[in-house]
Amino acid sequence: MTAPDPKAWVKAIAPYIPGRSTTDDGRKVHKLSSNENPLGTSPDARAAFATAADSLERYPDATATALREAIGAVHELEPERIIYGTGSDEILHLAAGAYAGVGDEIIHVRYGFAVYEIATRRVGATPVVVADRDYATDVDAILAAVTERTTVVFVANPNNPTGTFVDAEKITRLHAGLPPHVLLVLDQAYAEYLEEGEDDGGMALARTASNVLVTRTFSKIHGLAAERIGWGYGAPAIIDALHRIRGPFNVTIAGQAAAVAAIRDTGFVKDTRAHNTRWLRWFEEQIAGLGNAGLRAVPSKGNFSMVLFEGELTAERAYHGLMDAGYIVRWLPGQGLGHGLRITIGTEDETRGVVAALRELAGA
Ligand SMILES: *Cc1c(COP(=O)(O)O)cnc(C)c1O
């Protein structure tokens, strides 16, 4: 050996492919590729972020007390049971790191969030990928895949990149069927986009069960993707384990300040949800109108839509055609979805523009 050799399980990781922000020829265009908030960020959060410039020489609060208290107040949760991370991505890595290693199995669905496999392989655990049901999480398939080596199950609900959602009855059934030593991670990155009464019951489970961790993010509805802040809620023993392996100063001063202001700005959250509900519905109706051309939008509960191309116009051609028209969306061949594009619901103009471009590409 002539150089340090990465672990075999690290070499097995396929790198995460982030959403692009420029075209092939370097133009900066409308970015509908990373599910960011088209309304921007709460003005309160921007103001709080700016004040952090006065304390750049200081380490941030390693206990993130103000942040945990603000989250607790808004969501009626116990602040001691909140973990925080550099994006909810870090929380997902912490969950795998605390509960899985070489020889253990972590289950996720075939079209699940791309980070699950990376988090699994990073710790040397084995990813167990189960089939979906019409692009949605199949809780029975997950339960059938559990073995004595299973230690973690990752489920995103609503799911990314498919946008599909499984209801509280199914999540309850999934949890009831898991052995108590298996950690169920319910990734609720898009939960705030659900309508009243659509809750999957995950947070209620996290309050009472000893093996459920719910994760949330400030990157989507709160419009703070740049600051990388996520959080999770679960039993004290789970939170204790995750604290042991997180970076000691994993959330910045500016990020903590901005997140506190963002979560308190419930009006901004409400406006974002209303915008998304309206334009997602409109987008899905428009795509339904292109059904003759083989386009189909998988029903979504997120801030994006996965459009399948099952006619003459392929997803690949549509992807490049949209780029020429000034819209960058997400084409997902690496995830086995070479026939689909994930399109973020943008502003009204962007949503109308991307539909008009698709209509033209489809020749409809
Ligand atoms: C966007 C997203 C996340 C995490 O985002 P962070 O920016 O790391 O907080 C987690 N899970 C899903 C399913 C997502 O789509």
The ligand as an SDF file (V2000), in Angstrom:
LIG
                    3D

 15 15  0  0  0  0  0  0  0  0999 V2000
  -34.1710   18.6620    1.9560 C   0  0  0  0  0  0  0  0  0  0  0  0
  -34.3060   17.3650    2.6970 C   0  0  0  0  0  0  0  0  0  0  0  0
  -33.6240   17.1060    3.9000 C   0  0  0  0  0  0  0  0  0  0  0  0
  -32.6330   17.9380    4.5330 C   0  0  0  0  0  0  0  0  0  0  0  0
  -32.2360   19.0170    4.3620 O   0  0  0  0  0  0  0  0  0  0  0  0
  -31.2020   19.8420    5.2180 P   0  0  0  0  0  0  0  0  0  0  0  0
  -31.0050   21.0090    4.3670 O   0  0  0  0  0  0  0  0  0  0  0  0
  -29.9910   19.0030    5.4270 O   0  0  0  0  0  0  0  0  0  0  0  0
  -31.8850   20.1370    6.5120 O   0  0  0  0  0  0  0  0  0  0  0  0
  -33.8500   15.9220    4.5610 C   0  0  0  0  0  0  0  0  0  0  0  0
  -34.6940   15.0200    4.0710 N   0  0  0  0  0  0  0  0  0  0  0  0
  -35.3630   15.2180    2.9490 C   0  0  0  0  0  0  0  0  0  0  0  0
  -36.3000   14.1740    2.4920 C   0  0  0  0  0  0  0  0  0  0  0  0
  -35.1780   16.3770    2.2100 C   0  0  0  0  0  0  0  0  0  0  0  0
  -35.8040   16.5420    1.0560 O   0  0  0  0  0  0  0  0  0  0  0  0
  1  2  1  0
  2  3  1  0
  2 14  2  0
  3  4  1  0
  3 10  2  0
  4  5  1  0
  5  6  1  0
  6  7  2  0
  6  8  1  0
  6  9  1  0
 10 11  1  0
 11 12  2  0
 12 13  1  0
 12 14  1  0
 14 15  1  0
M  END
$$$$
